Amino acid sequence: MSTPNSDTPPAPVLDRQQLTAKLAAGQPFKLVMAASDFGFRAKHIPGSIHVNSHKESFSSLGQDDDIVVYCSNLDCNASRALIKKLHERGYTRVSHYAGGLIDWETAGLPVEGDWADPPSSAPSSTSSTP
């Protein structure tokens, strides 16, 4: 059983409904997936940018940006580690979508990436008949 890192600075936690509302409202913010390069390429929430906390490249993030960080799931520590590093570098407008990609995808919300299923818009016309 994993426990949250006690050294992680507190960050407001968003649930899926809050994140979808924030996206729908068109509020300017950076949605950041804390993952390996492979993990981000495989699947991520549309509109996300990738930050690998091990590489510590935050050039795509401004100090005053509203930032929402997520990773794969509730037990993933990559988002917590990234939040800690952002706070250490003076970023103050950081929140955490703790449910992460699994919570998002389980709800049937769209994902993009090499492993994402193509959007289902219409029934396939290539069905075979016996």
C-alpha positions in Angstrom: 0.0 0.0 0.0 1.4 3.4 -0.9 1.2 6.5 1.2 1.5 10.1 0.1 4.9 11.6 0.3 4.9 13.7 3.5 7.4 16.1 1.9 5.1 17.1 -0.9 3.8 20.6 -0.4 0.0 20.8 -0.3 -1.7 21.5 -3.6 -5.4 21.9 -4.2 -6.8 18.6 -5.5 -9.2 18.7 -8.5 -11.6 15.8 -9.2 -12.6 14.8 -12.7 -15.7 17.0 -12.7 -13.7 20.1 -11.7 -11.1 19.4 -14.4 -13.8 18.9 -17.1 -15.5 22.1 -16.0 -12.2 24.0 -16.1 -11.5 22.6 -19.6 -15.1 23.4 -20.8 -14.9 27.0 -19.5 -11.8 27.6 -21.6 -9.9 29.0 -18.6 -6.2 29.5 -19.5 -4.2 26.9 -17.7 -1.5 24.4 -18.4 -2.5 20.7 -18.1 0.7 18.8 -17.3 1.2 15.1 -17.4 4.1 13.9 -15.2 5.2 10.8 -16.9 8.1 9.2 -18.8 8.4 10.1 -22.5 7.0 6.7 -23.4 4.0 7.1 -21.1 3.1 10.5 -22.5 3.4 9.3 -26.1 1.2 6.3 -25.3 -1.7 8.1 -23.8 -2.6 11.5 -22.3 -5.5 13.8 -21.9 -6.0 16.0 -25.0 -4.3 19.4 -24.6 -1.8 18.2 -22.1 1.9 19.1 -22.2 4.6 16.7 -21.0 7.0 17.4 -18.2 9.3 14.6 -17.1 10.2 15.5 -13.4 13.5 13.5 -13.8 14.7 15.8 -16.6 13.5 19.0 -14.8 12.8 20.9 -17.9 10.1 23.5 -17.0 10.7 25.8 -20.0 7.1 25.4 -21.2 5.7 26.6 -17.8 5.6 30.2 -16.7 5.9 31.2 -13.0 2.5 32.7 -13.1 0.7 30.0 -15.0 -2.2 28.2 -13.5 -0.9 24.6 -13.7 -2.8 21.3 -13.2 -0.6 18.3 -12.8 -1.6 14.6 -13.2 0.0 11.3 -13.9 -1.4 7.8 -14.4 -3.6 7.2 -11.3 -4.2 7.9 -7.7 -1.2 5.9 -6.5 1.2 7.4 -8.9 4.0 9.4 -7.3 5.2 11.2 -10.4 2.7 14.0 -10.1 3.5 14.5 -6.4 7.2 14.6 -7.2 6.6 17.2 -9.9 4.4 19.3 -7.7 7.1 19.3 -5.1 9.7 20.4 -7.6 7.5 23.1 -9.0 6.9 24.5 -5.5 10.6 24.4 -4.8 11.2 26.5 -7.9 8.6 29.2 -6.9 5.5 28.0 -8.8 2.5 28.8 -6.7 -0.5 28.2 -8.8 -0.3 24.4 -8.9 -3.1 22.0 -8.4 -3.3 18.2 -8.7 -5.7 16.0 -10.7 -5.1 13.0 -8.4 -7.3 10.5 -10.3 -5.1 10.9 -13.3 -5.3 9.3 -16.7 -7.0 6.1 -15.5 -9.8 8.1 -13.8 -10.2 10.1 -16.9 -10.2 7.2 -19.3 -12.5 5.0 -17.1 -15.1 7.8 -17.4 -15.1 7.4 -21.1 -13.4 10.7 -21.7 -11.1 11.2 -24.7 -7.4 10.5 -24.7 -4.8 10.9 -27.4 -1.5 9.3 -28.1 -0.1 6.2 -29.8 -2.2 3.8 -27.7 -5.4 5.8 -27.7 -8.4 4.2 -29.4 -9.6 6.2 -32.3 -12.8 8.2 -31.6 -15.9 6.2 -32.2 -18.2 8.5 -34.3 -20.2 6.1 -36.4 -20.7 2.3 -36.6 -18.1 0.7 -38.8 -19.2 0.0 -42.3 -16.7 -2.9 -42.6 -18.6 -5.4 -40.5 -18.7 -8.9 -41.9 -21.8 -11.0 -42.3 -21.8 -14.8 -41.8 
